[in-house]
Amino acid sequence: MTFEPAERLKALPPYLFVDIDRKRRALIEAGADVISFGVGDPDQPTHAFIIERLRQAAGNPVHHRYPHDQGWPPFRAAAARFMQRRYGVQLDENRQIHALIGTKEGLGHLPLAVVNPGRTVIVPDPGYPVYRSGTIFAGGVPWTMRLSEERGWLPDLSAIPSDVARAAVMLVINYPNNPTGAVASPAFLREALAFARQHELLLVQDAAYNEMYFDEPAPSVLAIPGAADFAVELHSLSKTFNMTGWRLGFIAGNADVIAALGKIKANMDSGQFGAIQEAGAAALEGYGRPELAASRAMYRERAQVMAAGLGEMGFRVRQPRATFYLWAGVPVGHDALGVVNKLLEEAAVVCIPGTGFGEAGEGYVRFALTVDVQRIRAALERMRKLRW
């Protein structure tokens, strides 16, 4: 018997990374020294104080049973304290915070909780692919708002057609931004919240990179008075604490939305292992530790070295203010996928085409700064030998 994939899978945009990954693996198998700036996965280990808490927690029998549906209560309490100390936001840990198995999971399930089939979700382009795919899986209709370099990679909300705004149930933003590294000002967050109020839709702020700032700390939309009436914000422990494999985050804000998401999750998963949540609580309590400041300084140095080197080769690049991504305009006369293939085939250097994040990503490539400075310099040296 031959099975056909579900129609919802056919509605997804092409996955451009398959051919790139095939070529990368072939080079490695042939013995090439491949330097990869592809996946945004920290190259540093999880901080020792977090690992130690996991060791202790894993032996506690309370964590050997199914975890609490909404999240281990002390983890939610730690998340509430983090929001209070970091942003001055007062939240009810029992109604306004829910643990997630990573923010990707939360972003993927959220449309199932609040988007009826046929309703519009406004998503950024370029943007993290799960915004679009989660909408499609829920039967929603993604409408892309174009981000541009000229506007600092912030959307022009006034350019969203009135009929689109009326049909929309959700607006997704992501600052600090993946893939561009842009940071939103408090003024823009107030504008986005005002748009949500005006059109009575849910504002979803993906704040996965909020703690990966280089200079000024990134703001929270929930710090705006009354924001929880129209907004939720998702926070991740993955990149901030080098915990990508641990799969832990939380959503905060509107209690009704969080309750709806909780119903989806209660039917779809059983929550994250309690010992990981206990370690996550220790991470959140330690967000001001010197290890975190050292990590931000490390990524700042990597970004400076990479930006300077790419600029010498004709890439159009600005020093990012946050994240560990470098978003670069390709040299004149080239397109995104062509540059990616050239770097891979001629220099054994991997980066991601901007078109993997949407049509507006054409003409750009993304480098994840997840290799040390020595390897960055080695990659730049290889690239300098190419003819552009």
PyMOL commands that set and color helices and strands:
alter all, ss='L'
color gray80, all
select helices_A, chain A and resi 7-10+17-29+48-58+61-64+73-87+103-114+129-137+149-151+157-159+162-167+186-199+221-223+227-229+244-246+255-268+274-285+290-312+336-347+354-357+359-361+373-384
alter helices_A, ss='H'
color red, helices_A
select strands_A, chain A and resi 35-36+97-100+120-125+141-146+168-173+202-206+231-236+249-253+316-317+325-329+349-350+352-353+364-368
alter strands_A, ss='S'
color yellow, strands_A
deselect
rebuild
show_as cartoon
